[in-house]
Amino acid sequence: MRRNPIIRGILVLSMALAGAVAIPAAPAVALAPPDISLTDIRTHLQQFQTIASSNGGNRRSNTAGYTASVNYVFNALTAAGYSVVKQNCTSGCTSGAGPNIIADWPGGDTNQVLMLGAHLDGVSAGPGINDNASGSSMLLELALTLAEQNPTMVKHVRFGWWTDEEQGLNGSEFYVNSLSSADRAKFTGYLNFDMIASTNGGYFINRITSSLGQTIKAYYDANFPGLAPEENVEGAGRSDDASFNSAGIQTSGIAAGASANKTSAQVTKWGGTTGDYDPCYHASCDTFPSNINDTVLNRAADAAAYAVWTLAVGTPAGNDFSMAASPASGSTTAGGSVTSTIGTTVTNGSAQSVALSASGLPSGATATFSPATITSGGSSTLTIATSASTPVGTYTVTVTGTGTSATRTTTFSLTIAGPPGCSATNPTDVTIIDQGTVESSIAITGCTGNAGSASTVEVHIVHTYVGDLIVSLVAPDGTLYTLRNKTGGSADNIDQTFTVNLSSEVANGTWKLRVQDAGPSDVGYINSWTLNLGGALPPGCGGTNATDVTIVDLGTVNSPITVSGCTGNASSTSTAEVHIVHTYKGDLVVTLVAPDGSTYVLHNRSGGSTDNIDQTYTVNLSTEVRNGTWNLRVQDAASNDVGYVNSWTLTL
């Protein structure tokens, strides 16, 4: 929650009250709302604490801690099947602020959108665990639970994690302002979750008398008689719901209180003391687990689930069924085949005849069902046969069951592996969505042990203005290796081979080239890419430091690599591969420091306002002994812009 600008809060609240719109009556609930796991929420909270501790002690919107927080949430949602976009805040946000995360769950009427949100950033004073990793963690676990249960949706559900809230609600304001009037009209409501686990907390509901507020209150009244939640007076106009209110969108949400004092009447109802709701508000002591009230957090999570299931999950009408694939994934080489059992279950009414079909197959592949038509409650065997020309990669095959009363789908993940060995190519074009994220897969089989320390990724991307793109290699275990991070400005296309130390990764499995378009207008496609995991550095003659090091504004930091077991002097063509995330790289002086203290300047305040450094420098180090501790020294020589050393590799 940001600090209280009193006048602004009054104005926003007045506009919200004037522009409030009625919410349609909620549909009947098809299934009981789930119990959101407190244990899993705490796992997310621990991750945010670890991220802050590893990145200067905070998760402010324009720091490496926020970037790591974004990646954690983004990767979890993507893996769960959400359509996820990192929305860059291109106006109104603090310089260098990271993106919003917008995640849509498929299904439901897209003309009726229920959105839930929480700000992901914190203040610079501390890790920001209650403010607002508590709301962000709960929201993430709620989203993952919705994906796991996959109920029938009546309304479309969207989740948002906001940047730069602490600097003035900037991320959510940017999102709302980016919506057309037609898009805004589709919203049936927005629910906000900010500071929902205050240690001396209370039970507060934003706009408690609204239809949305009454839905949340109904959960507390039914499950905790006498708790009597109150209006969130302290939080009015101070969190991201204000951005939606000002646009005429109905809002509510949950909070547990910030720096105001609990009254004696509230102590009687809720326990605690008459001190601050959160004694660590915007302070260094806002840490996990000490600044989290599990009871208040757990109740807020279940109240949020109740609201979603009440407002967006509907009762199936007439005869209905569900579908599932078992197994849900399979792998084969080109020319081979895989099978899966497609099972159906009657979920409402009576059984019906269901005709099966498949879509999303790669070229050269066919799907057959035995039998092709079943009665709901029965099953069929899906066989996918491929040809020698079927391209390698991982494909989502959609199986559709067309019944007499309903149509349902399920998915099967098909992986076409390359020939056994440590390298493969995916030549299949993949369209890069404007301001979206796409992936292209390569499955490696028959390669023993771990990948090489000098593995290569050859990338060919056709795209105007390559400065929009973030290109990453995703290992089979989900680890990300950033290859390019919005470099190249207005230049067209990427045709480049990257050398990456993948020696900690098992070679076999599905590798992905992930491309995020982080800027508007320009589009393109992945043409092809080749992965070679067999490369290795000479033993003991180099290394990689992949630990993030925060670059202090107007300060100097070092990232070390210790070389041992390598005889003689370094090469005259030694290389330093440097990956630095930093806005306005013209602020930076980057120097390689040899074990004897000799310095070799790699980058001296060039590049102006361009973001980031992703470059390999060739240096004559033939006068230097290889063994010893080498340092990459980065000096920030100008104010305002900040960033971090992402990784660097030294080859001697």
C-alpha positions as CSV (number, residue, x, y, z in Angstrom):
1,M,0.0,0.0,0.0
2,R,1.3,3.4,-0.9
3,R,1.5,6.3,1.6
4,N,-1.7,8.3,2.0
5,P,-2.1,11.4,-0.3
6,I,-5.2,12.7,1.5
7,I,-6.5,15.1,-1.1
8,R,-6.0,12.6,-3.9
9,G,-7.7,9.9,-1.9
10,I,-10.8,12.0,-1.3
11,L,-11.0,13.0,-5.0
12,V,-10.7,9.4,-6.2
13,L,-13.2,8.1,-3.7
14,S,-15.7,10.8,-4.7
15,M,-15.3,9.9,-8.4
16,A,-15.7,6.3,-7.6
17,L,-18.9,6.8,-5.7
18,A,-20.3,9.0,-8.5
19,G,-19.4,6.5,-11.2
20,A,-20.3,3.3,-9.4
21,V,-22.2,0.8,-11.6
22,A,-24.4,-2.1,-10.5
23,I,-23.2,-5.7,-10.7
24,P,-25.4,-8.3,-12.2
25,A,-26.7,-10.9,-9.8
26,A,-24.2,-13.7,-9.2
27,P,-24.8,-17.1,-10.8
28,A,-25.5,-20.1,-8.7
29,V,-22.3,-21.9,-7.5
30,A,-21.6,-25.1,-9.3
31,L,-19.0,-26.5,-6.8
32,A,-18.0,-25.6,-3.3
33,P,-15.2,-23.0,-3.3
34,P,-11.9,-24.6,-2.6
35,D,-9.8,-24.2,0.6
36,I,-6.7,-22.2,-0.6
37,S,-3.6,-23.8,0.9
38,L,-1.9,-21.6,3.5
39,T,1.1,-23.8,3.2
40,D,1.5,-23.1,-0.5
41,I,0.9,-19.3,0.1
42,R,3.7,-19.4,2.7
43,T,6.0,-21.1,0.1
44,H,5.4,-18.1,-2.2
45,L,6.1,-15.7,0.6
46,Q,9.4,-17.5,1.4
47,Q,10.4,-17.2,-2.2
48,F,9.7,-13.4,-2.2
49,Q,11.8,-13.1,1.0
50,T,14.6,-15.0,-0.7
51,I,14.4,-12.8,-3.7
52,A,14.6,-9.6,-1.6
53,S,17.5,-11.0,0.4
54,S,19.4,-11.8,-2.8
55,N,18.8,-8.4,-4.4
56,G,19.7,-5.7,-2.0
57,G,17.0,-6.4,0.6
58,N,14.0,-5.1,-1.3
59,R,11.7,-5.5,-4.3
60,R,11.2,-1.9,-5.3
61,S,9.6,-1.6,-8.8
62,N,12.8,-0.5,-10.6
63,T,15.2,-3.0,-9.0
64,A,16.5,-6.5,-9.7
65,G,14.4,-7.7,-6.8
66,Y,11.2,-6.7,-8.6
67,T,12.5,-8.3,-11.9
68,A,13.0,-11.6,-10.1
69,S,9.6,-11.3,-8.5
70,V,8.0,-10.8,-11.9
71,N,9.8,-13.9,-13.3
72,Y,8.7,-16.1,-10.4
73,V,5.0,-15.2,-10.8
74,F,5.2,-15.3,-14.7
75,N,6.8,-18.7,-14.8
76,A,4.3,-20.2,-12.4
77,L,1.3,-18.9,-14.3
78,T,2.7,-19.9,-17.7
79,A,3.3,-23.5,-16.4
80,A,-0.3,-23.6,-15.1
81,G,-1.7,-22.9,-18.5
82,Y,-2.5,-19.2,-18.2
83,S,-2.3,-16.7,-21.1
84,V,0.3,-14.4,-19.5
85,V,1.6,-11.0,-20.7
86,K,4.3,-8.8,-19.1
87,Q,2.9,-5.3,-19.8
88,N,5.6,-2.7,-19.8
89,C,4.6,0.6,-18.2
90,T,5.7,3.0,-20.9
91,S,4.3,6.2,-19.4
92,G,3.7,7.5,-15.9
93,C,5.9,5.0,-14.1
94,T,9.2,5.5,-12.2
95,S,12.2,5.3,-14.5
96,G,13.2,1.7,-14.9
97,A,10.1,0.3,-13.4
98,G,9.4,-3.3,-14.3
99,P,6.2,-4.6,-15.9
100,N,2.7,-5.4,-14.8
101,I,1.7,-9.1,-15.2
102,I,-1.7,-9.8,-16.7
103,A,-2.9,-13.4,-16.7
104,D,-6.1,-14.7,-18.3
105,W,-7.7,-18.1,-17.5
106,P,-9.4,-19.5,-20.6
107,G,-13.1,-19.9,-20.5
108,G,-16.1,-17.9,-19.4
109,D,-17.9,-15.1,-21.2
110,T,-15.2,-12.7,-22.3
111,N,-17.8,-9.9,-22.4
112,Q,-18.1,-10.4,-18.6
113,V,-14.7,-10.0,-16.9
114,L,-14.0,-10.4,-13.2
115,M,-10.5,-9.2,-12.4
116,L,-8.5,-9.6,-9.2
117,G,-5.2,-7.8,-8.5
118,A,-2.4,-7.0,-6.1
119,H,0.7,-4.9,-6.3
120,L,3.9,-6.9,-6.6
121,D,6.4,-4.1,-5.8
122,G,7.6,-3.0,-2.4
123,V,9.4,0.0,-0.9
124,S,13.2,0.3,-0.8
125,A,13.2,0.1,3.1
126,G,12.6,-3.7,3.3
127,P,11.5,-6.9,1.6
128,G,7.8,-5.9,1.4
129,I,6.4,-9.1,2.7
130,N,3.1,-8.0,4.2
131,D,3.1,-5.0,1.8
132,N,2.5,-6.6,-0.5
133,A,3.9,-10.1,-1.0
134,S,1.0,-11.2,1.1
135,G,-1.6,-10.1,-1.5
136,S,0.6,-11.2,-4.4
137,S,1.2,-14.7,-2.9
138,M,-2.4,-15.3,-2.1
139,L,-3.5,-14.2,-5.6
140,L,-0.9,-16.5,-7.2
141,E,-2.0,-19.5,-5.2
142,L,-5.7,-18.7,-5.9
143,A,-4.9,-18.6,-9.7
144,L,-3.0,-21.9,-9.5
145,T,-5.9,-23.5,-7.6
146,L,-8.4,-22.3,-10.2
147,A,-6.2,-23.8,-12.9
148,E,-5.9,-27.1,-11.0
149,Q,-9.6,-27.4,-10.5
150,N,-10.6,-26.1,-13.9
151,P,-14.3,-25.6,-13.1
152,T,-16.9,-24.5,-15.7
153,M,-16.6,-20.7,-15.9
154,V,-19.6,-18.4,-16.5
155,K,-17.5,-15.2,-16.4
156,H,-14.0,-14.7,-17.6
157,V,-11.4,-14.3,-14.8
158,R,-8.3,-12.2,-15.2
159,F,-5.5,-11.6,-12.7
160,G,-3.1,-8.6,-12.4
161,W,0.1,-8.0,-10.5
162,W,0.9,-4.3,-10.5
163,T,4.2,-2.5,-10.7
164,D,5.1,0.9,-9.2
165,E,2.1,1.0,-6.8
166,E,4.3,2.4,-4.0
167,Q,5.2,5.4,-6.2
168,G,1.6,6.4,-6.9
169,L,-0.6,3.5,-8.2
170,N,1.3,3.9,-11.5
171,G,1.2,0.4,-12.9
172,S,-2.6,-0.1,-12.4
173,E,-3.3,3.4,-13.7
174,F,-1.3,2.6,-16.9
175,Y,-3.3,-0.7,-17.3
176,V,-6.7,1.0,-16.9
177,N,-5.7,3.8,-19.2
178,S,-4.7,1.3,-21.8
179,L,-8.2,-0.1,-22.0
180,S,-10.6,1.1,-24.6
181,S,-14.1,2.2,-23.4
182,A,-15.4,-1.1,-24.9
183,D,-13.0,-3.1,-22.9
184,R,-13.8,-1.2,-19.7
185,A,-17.5,-1.9,-20.3
186,K,-16.8,-5.7,-20.1
187,F,-15.7,-5.5,-16.5
188,T,-18.2,-6.8,-14.0
189,G,-15.8,-5.9,-11.2
190,Y,-12.3,-5.7,-9.8
191,L,-11.1,-7.1,-6.4
192,N,-8.0,-5.8,-4.8
193,F,-5.8,-7.4,-2.2
194,D,-3.2,-5.2,-0.4
195,M,-1.7,-6.0,3.0
196,I,-3.9,-9.0,3.9
197,A,-1.7,-10.5,6.7
198,S,-1.0,-7.6,9.2
199,T,0.3,-9.0,12.5
200,N,-2.0,-6.8,14.5
201,G,-4.5,-6.8,11.7
202,G,-8.2,-6.5,11.3
203,Y,-10.8,-7.6,8.8
204,F,-11.5,-4.8,6.3
205,I,-13.4,-4.9,3.0
206,N,-13.1,-2.1,0.4
207,R,-16.5,-0.6,-0.4
208,I,-18.3,-3.1,1.8
209,T,-21.8,-1.9,0.9
210,S,-21.3,-2.6,-2.9
211,S,-22.5,-5.8,-4.5
212,L,-18.9,-7.1,-4.6
213,G,-18.2,-6.1,-1.0
214,Q,-21.4,-7.8,0.2
215,T,-20.3,-11.0,-1.6
216,I,-17.0,-11.0,0.4
217,K,-18.8,-10.1,3.6
218,A,-21.2,-13.0,3.1
219,Y,-18.2,-15.4,3.4
220,Y,-17.0,-14.0,6.7
221,D,-20.6,-13.8,8.1
222,A,-21.3,-17.4,7.3
223,N,-18.0,-18.8,8.5
224,F,-17.0,-16.5,11.4
225,P,-20.2,-15.1,13.0
226,G,-19.4,-12.1,15.1
227,L,-16.2,-11.2,13.2
228,A,-18.1,-8.3,11.6
229,P,-15.7,-7.0,8.9
230,E,-15.6,-3.2,8.5
231,E,-15.2,-0.7,5.7
232,N,-11.5,-0.2,4.7
233,V,-11.5,3.6,5.6
234,E,-7.7,3.8,6.0
235,G,-7.1,2.3,2.6
236,A,-9.6,4.4,0.6
237,G,-7.8,5.8,-2.5
238,R,-4.5,4.3,-1.4
239,S,-4.3,1.1,-3.5
240,D,-4.9,-0.1,-7.0
241,D,-8.6,-0.4,-6.7
242,A,-8.6,3.4,-7.0
243,S,-7.4,3.2,-10.6
244,F,-10.4,1.1,-11.5
245,N,-12.9,3.1,-9.4
246,S,-11.8,6.3,-11.3
247,A,-12.7,4.6,-14.5
248,G,-16.2,3.7,-13.3
249,I,-15.5,0.0,-12.7
250,Q,-17.1,-1.5,-9.6
251,T,-14.5,-2.6,-7.0
252,S,-14.0,-4.2,-3.7
253,G,-11.2,-6.2,-2.0
254,I,-9.6,-7.2,1.3
255,A,-7.1,-5.6,3.6
256,A,-5.9,-6.1,7.1
257,G,-4.7,-2.6,7.9
258,A,-1.5,-0.5,7.7
259,S,-0.2,2.2,10.0
260,A,-3.4,3.3,11.6
261,N,-4.2,2.1,15.2
262,K,-6.6,-0.6,16.1
263,T,-9.4,0.7,18.3
264,S,-10.4,-0.8,21.6
265,A,-13.7,-2.0,20.0
266,Q,-11.8,-3.8,17.3
267,V,-9.5,-5.4,19.8
268,T,-12.6,-6.8,21.5
269,K,-13.8,-8.3,18.2
270,W,-10.6,-9.4,16.6
271,G,-8.0,-9.6,19.4
272,G,-4.6,-7.9,19.3
273,T,-3.6,-4.6,20.8
274,T,-4.5,-0.9,20.3
275,G,-1.3,-0.3,18.4
276,D,-0.6,-0.1,14.6
277,Y,-2.3,-2.8,12.5
278,D,1.2,-3.4,11.0
279,P,4.0,-2.2,13.2
280,C,6.5,-2.9,10.3
281,Y,4.6,-0.9,7.7
282,H,7.2,0.3,5.1
283,A,10.0,-0.8,7.4
284,S,13.0,-3.2,7.2
285,C,11.2,-5.5,9.6
286,D,8.5,-6.3,7.0
287,T,10.0,-9.8,6.6
288,F,8.9,-13.4,6.4
289,P,7.8,-15.2,8.6
290,S,7.9,-12.6,11.4
291,N,5.5,-10.1,9.9
292,I,2.8,-12.4,8.7
293,N,-0.5,-13.2,10.5
294,D,-1.4,-16.7,9.3
295,T,-5.0,-16.6,10.6
296,V,-5.9,-13.3,8.9
297,L,-4.1,-14.4,5.7
298,N,-5.8,-17.8,5.6
299,R,-9.3,-16.3,6.0
300,A,-8.6,-13.7,3.3
301,A,-7.5,-16.4,0.9
302,D,-10.6,-18.4,1.4
303,A,-12.8,-15.3,1.2
304,A,-11.2,-14.5,-2.2
305,A,-11.9,-18.0,-3.5
306,Y,-15.5,-17.8,-2.3
307,A,-15.9,-14.5,-4.3
308,V,-14.4,-16.0,-7.5
309,W,-16.5,-19.2,-7.3
310,T,-19.6,-17.2,-6.4
311,L,-19.2,-14.6,-9.1
312,A,-17.6,-16.4,-12.0
313,V,-18.1,-20.2,-11.6
314,G,-21.5,-21.4,-12.8
315,T,-23.8,-24.4,-12.6
316,P,-23.8,-26.4,-15.9
317,A,-27.1,-26.4,-17.6
318,G,-28.7,-29.6,-18.9
319,N,-26.6,-32.6,-19.8
320,D,-22.8,-32.0,-19.4
321,F,-19.5,-33.9,-19.2
322,S,-15.8,-33.4,-18.7
323,M,-12.8,-34.8,-20.5
324,A,-9.2,-35.7,-19.6
325,A,-6.2,-37.2,-21.3
326,S,-4.2,-39.9,-19.5
327,P,-1.3,-39.5,-19.9
328,A,-1.5,-35.8,-20.7
329,S,1.8,-35.8,-22.5
330,G,3.9,-38.1,-24.7
331,S,7.2,-38.0,-26.7
332,T,8.3,-39.8,-29.8
333,T,10.9,-39.2,-32.6
334,A,9.8,-38.2,-36.1
335,G,8.2,-41.3,-37.7
336,G,7.0,-42.7,-34.4
337,S,3.7,-42.7,-32.6
338,V,2.2,-42.1,-29.1
339,T,-1.1,-43.1,-27.5
340,S,-3.3,-41.6,-24.7
341,T,-6.6,-42.6,-23.2
342,I,-9.3,-39.9,-23.6
343,G,-11.7,-40.4,-20.7
344,T,-15.0,-38.6,-20.1
345,T,-17.2,-38.2,-17.0
346,V,-20.8,-37.2,-16.8
347,T,-20.9,-34.0,-14.7
348,N,-24.6,-33.1,-15.0
349,G,-27.8,-34.7,-16.2
350,S,-27.6,-37.8,-18.4
351,A,-25.0,-39.4,-20.7
352,Q,-24.8,-38.3,-24.3
353,S,-23.1,-39.3,-27.6
354,V,-19.7,-37.6,-28.0
355,A,-17.8,-37.4,-31.3
356,L,-14.0,-37.0,-30.9
357,S,-11.6,-34.9,-33.0
358,A,-8.1,-33.4,-32.7
359,S,-6.5,-30.1,-33.7
360,G,-3.1,-28.4,-33.3
361,L,-1.1,-31.3,-34.8
362,P,2.3,-30.6,-36.4
363,S,2.8,-31.1,-40.1
364,G,3.0,-34.8,-41.1
365,A,1.1,-36.0,-38.0
366,T,-2.3,-37.6,-37.9
367,A,-4.7,-38.4,-35.0
368,T,-7.1,-41.4,-34.8
369,F,-9.6,-42.4,-32.1
370,S,-10.7,-45.9,-31.3
371,P,-13.7,-45.6,-31.2
372,A,-14.2,-42.2,-32.8
373,T,-17.6,-41.8,-31.0
374,I,-18.3,-42.7,-27.4
375,T,-21.0,-42.2,-24.8
376,S,-20.0,-39.8,-22.1
377,G,-18.7,-41.7,-19.2
378,G,-16.7,-43.9,-21.6
379,S,-13.2,-43.6,-23.1
380,S,-11.3,-43.8,-26.3
381,T,-7.7,-44.5,-27.3
382,L,-6.0,-41.6,-29.1
383,T,-3.1,-42.5,-31.4
384,I,-1.0,-39.8,-32.9
385,A,1.3,-41.0,-35.7
386,T,4.1,-38.9,-37.1
387,S,6.1,-39.0,-40.3
388,A,9.8,-38.6,-41.0
389,S,9.2,-35.0,-41.9
390,T,7.4,-34.0,-38.7
391,P,9.5,-31.2,-37.2
392,V,10.9,-31.4,-33.7
393,G,9.3,-29.5,-31.0
394,T,6.5,-29.6,-28.4
395,Y,2.9,-29.1,-29.6
396,T,-0.4,-28.7,-27.7
397,V,-2.9,-31.0,-29.3
398,T,-6.5,-30.0,-28.5
399,V,-9.0,-32.9,-28.3
400,T,-12.6,-31.8,-28.8
401,G,-15.6,-33.8,-27.7
402,T,-18.7,-32.7,-29.5
403,G,-21.8,-34.0,-27.7
404,T,-25.4,-33.7,-28.4
405,S,-25.9,-31.2,-25.5
406,A,-22.4,-29.8,-24.9
407,T,-18.9,-29.5,-26.3
408,R,-15.8,-30.0,-24.1
409,T,-12.1,-30.1,-24.7
410,T,-8.9,-31.4,-23.2
411,T,-5.2,-31.1,-24.2
412,F,-2.4,-33.5,-24.9
413,S,1.3,-32.2,-25.0
414,L,3.1,-33.9,-27.9
415,T,6.9,-33.7,-28.1
416,I,8.7,-34.7,-31.2
417,A,12.3,-35.3,-30.3
418,G,15.3,-34.9,-32.6
419,P,17.6,-37.8,-33.4
420,P,19.6,-39.1,-30.5
421,G,22.5,-36.8,-29.8
422,C,23.5,-33.5,-28.1
423,S,22.2,-31.1,-30.7
424,A,19.0,-30.4,-32.6
425,T,17.2,-27.7,-34.7
426,N,13.6,-26.5,-34.7
427,P,13.0,-24.9,-38.1
428,T,9.2,-24.3,-37.5
429,D,8.2,-20.7,-37.7
430,V,6.5,-19.3,-34.6
431,T,4.7,-16.0,-34.8
432,I,5.8,-13.5,-32.2
433,I,2.7,-11.8,-30.7
434,D,2.9,-8.1,-30.2
435,Q,3.6,-7.5,-26.5
436,G,3.2,-11.2,-25.9
437,T,5.4,-14.2,-25.1
438,V,5.9,-17.3,-27.4
439,E,8.1,-20.4,-27.1
440,S,9.7,-22.9,-29.6
441,S,10.8,-26.3,-28.2
442,I,13.7,-28.7,-28.9
443,A,13.7,-32.1,-27.2
444,I,17.1,-33.6,-26.6
445,T,17.4,-37.4,-26.2
446,G,20.4,-39.8,-26.1
447,C,22.8,-37.2,-24.7
448,T,24.5,-38.6,-21.6
449,G,25.2,-36.5,-18.5
450,N,25.0,-32.7,-18.2
451,A,25.2,-30.1,-21.0
452,G,28.5,-28.5,-21.8
453,S,30.0,-25.4,-20.2
454,A,30.3,-23.8,-23.7
455,S,26.9,-24.9,-25.1
456,T,25.7,-22.8,-28.0
457,V,22.3,-21.4,-29.0
458,E,22.0,-20.3,-32.6
459,V,19.0,-18.0,-33.0
460,H,17.4,-16.7,-36.2
461,I,14.5,-14.3,-35.5
462,V,12.8,-12.1,-38.2
463,H,11.5,-9.0,-36.4
464,T,11.6,-5.2,-36.9
465,Y,13.0,-3.2,-34.0
466,V,14.8,-6.0,-32.1
467,G,15.1,-3.7,-29.1
468,D,11.6,-4.8,-28.2
469,L,12.7,-8.4,-27.6
470,I,13.8,-10.4,-24.6
471,V,15.2,-13.8,-25.7
472,S,15.8,-16.6,-23.2
473,L,16.7,-20.2,-23.1
474,V,14.6,-22.3,-20.8
475,A,16.2,-25.5,-19.5
476,P,14.1,-28.7,-18.9
477,D,14.0,-27.9,-15.2
478,G,12.6,-24.4,-15.8
479,T,15.9,-22.4,-15.3
480,L,16.1,-19.3,-17.5
481,Y,19.2,-18.1,-19.3
482,T,18.8,-14.7,-20.8
483,L,20.4,-14.4,-24.2
484,R,19.2,-10.9,-25.2
485,N,17.4,-8.3,-23.1
486,K,15.9,-5.5,-25.2
487,T,19.2,-4.7,-27.0
488,G,19.8,-3.6,-30.6
489,G,17.4,-0.7,-30.7
490,S,15.7,-0.2,-34.1
491,A,17.8,-2.8,-35.9
492,D,15.9,-5.6,-37.7
493,N,16.3,-9.3,-37.1
494,I,18.5,-11.5,-34.8
495,D,21.0,-13.9,-36.4
496,Q,23.3,-14.7,-33.6
497,T,25.0,-17.6,-31.8
498,F,25.2,-17.4,-28.0
499,T,27.6,-19.3,-25.9
500,V,26.1,-20.4,-22.5
501,N,27.5,-22.3,-19.6
502,L,24.9,-25.1,-19.1
503,S,27.1,-27.5,-17.2
504,S,24.7,-27.5,-14.2
505,E,21.8,-28.7,-16.5
506,V,21.0,-32.3,-17.4
507,A,21.2,-32.4,-21.2
508,N,18.2,-34.6,-22.0
509,G,14.7,-33.1,-21.9
510,T,12.7,-30.4,-23.6
511,W,14.5,-27.0,-24.0
512,K,12.6,-23.9,-25.1
513,L,13.6,-20.7,-26.8
514,R,11.3,-18.1,-25.1
515,V,10.8,-14.8,-26.9
516,Q,8.9,-11.9,-25.2
517,D,7.9,-8.9,-27.3
518,A,8.1,-6.1,-24.7
519,G,7.3,-3.1,-26.9
520,P,4.3,-2.0,-29.0
521,S,3.8,-2.1,-32.8
522,D,6.6,-4.2,-34.3
523,V,6.1,-7.9,-34.9
524,G,7.8,-10.9,-36.5
525,Y,8.6,-14.6,-36.0
526,I,11.1,-17.2,-34.8
527,N,12.5,-18.5,-38.0
528,S,14.7,-21.3,-36.6
529,W,17.1,-22.1,-33.8
530,T,19.7,-24.7,-33.1
531,L,20.8,-26.0,-29.7
532,N,24.2,-27.7,-29.3
533,L,24.9,-29.0,-25.8
534,G,28.3,-30.6,-26.5
535,G,30.6,-27.6,-26.2
536,A,33.0,-27.4,-23.3
537,L,35.5,-24.9,-22.0
538,P,39.1,-26.1,-21.5
539,P,39.3,-27.5,-18.0
540,G,40.0,-24.9,-15.4
541,C,40.5,-22.1,-18.0
542,G,37.4,-20.1,-17.4
543,G,34.1,-19.9,-15.5
544,T,30.7,-18.3,-15.1
545,N,29.2,-16.3,-12.3
546,A,25.5,-16.4,-12.7
547,T,24.7,-14.7,-9.3
548,D,22.8,-11.4,-9.6
549,V,24.7,-8.4,-8.2
550,T,22.7,-5.2,-7.7
551,I,24.4,-2.2,-9.2
552,V,24.2,0.6,-6.6
553,D,23.3,4.1,-8.0
554,L,26.5,6.1,-8.3
555,G,28.4,3.1,-6.8
556,T,30.8,0.4,-7.8
557,V,30.3,-3.4,-7.5
558,N,32.3,-6.5,-8.3
559,S,31.4,-10.0,-9.5
560,P,34.2,-12.5,-9.0
561,I,35.3,-15.7,-10.9
562,T,38.1,-17.8,-9.4
563,V,40.1,-19.8,-11.9
564,S,42.3,-22.7,-10.7
565,G,44.0,-25.8,-12.3
566,C,44.8,-23.9,-15.5
567,T,48.5,-23.6,-16.4
568,G,50.4,-20.7,-17.8
569,N,49.2,-17.4,-19.0
570,A,45.8,-16.4,-20.5
571,S,45.2,-16.2,-24.3
572,S,45.6,-13.2,-26.5
573,T,42.0,-13.8,-27.6
574,S,40.5,-14.3,-24.2
575,T,36.8,-13.4,-24.0
576,A,34.5,-11.9,-21.4
577,E,30.8,-12.5,-22.1
578,V,28.8,-9.9,-20.1
579,H,25.1,-9.7,-19.4
580,I,24.0,-6.6,-17.4
581,V,20.4,-5.4,-16.9
582,H,20.4,-1.6,-16.6
583,T,18.4,1.3,-17.9
584,Y,20.6,3.9,-19.6
585,K,23.8,1.9,-20.1
586,G,25.6,5.1,-20.9
587,D,25.9,5.5,-17.1
588,L,28.2,2.4,-16.9
589,V,31.9,1.8,-16.9
590,V,32.6,-2.0,-17.1
591,T,36.1,-3.2,-16.3
592,L,37.8,-6.7,-16.2
593,V,40.2,-6.8,-13.2
594,A,43.0,-9.4,-13.4
595,P,44.2,-11.3,-10.3
596,D,47.2,-9.0,-10.0
597,G,45.0,-5.9,-10.1
598,S,45.5,-5.0,-13.8
599,T,42.4,-3.5,-15.3
600,Y,41.0,-3.8,-18.8
601,V,38.1,-1.5,-19.7
602,L,35.4,-3.2,-21.6
603,H,32.7,-0.6,-21.8
604,N,33.1,3.1,-21.0
605,R,29.8,5.0,-20.8
606,S,28.8,4.3,-24.4
607,G,25.3,3.5,-25.6
608,G,23.5,6.5,-24.2
609,S,19.9,5.8,-23.1
610,T,19.9,2.3,-24.5
611,D,19.0,-0.4,-22.0
612,N,21.2,-3.4,-20.9
613,I,24.6,-4.8,-22.0
614,D,24.7,-8.2,-23.7
615,Q,28.1,-8.4,-25.3
616,T,31.2,-10.6,-25.7
617,Y,34.5,-8.7,-25.5
618,T,37.8,-10.1,-26.8
619,V,40.7,-9.1,-24.7
620,N,44.5,-9.7,-25.0
621,L,45.4,-11.2,-21.6
622,S,48.6,-12.9,-22.7
623,T,50.6,-11.1,-19.9
624,E,48.3,-12.4,-17.2
625,V,48.5,-15.6,-15.2
626,R,45.3,-17.5,-15.7
627,N,44.9,-18.8,-12.1
628,G,43.5,-16.5,-9.5
629,T,40.4,-14.4,-8.8
630,W,39.1,-12.2,-11.7
631,N,36.5,-9.5,-11.1
632,L,34.0,-7.9,-13.4
633,R,33.8,-4.4,-12.0
634,V,30.8,-2.2,-12.8
635,Q,30.7,1.5,-11.9
636,D,27.5,3.5,-12.1
637,A,28.8,6.9,-13.0
638,A,25.5,8.9,-13.2
639,S,22.4,9.2,-11.0
640,N,18.8,7.8,-11.2
641,D,19.1,4.6,-13.4
642,V,19.9,1.3,-11.7
643,G,20.1,-2.4,-12.5
644,Y,22.2,-5.5,-11.9
645,V,24.9,-7.8,-13.2
646,N,22.9,-10.8,-14.4
647,S,25.8,-13.1,-15.3
648,W,29.2,-13.1,-17.0
649,T,31.5,-15.8,-18.4
650,L,35.3,-15.6,-18.6
651,T,37.2,-17.7,-21.2
652,L,41.0,-17.6,-20.8
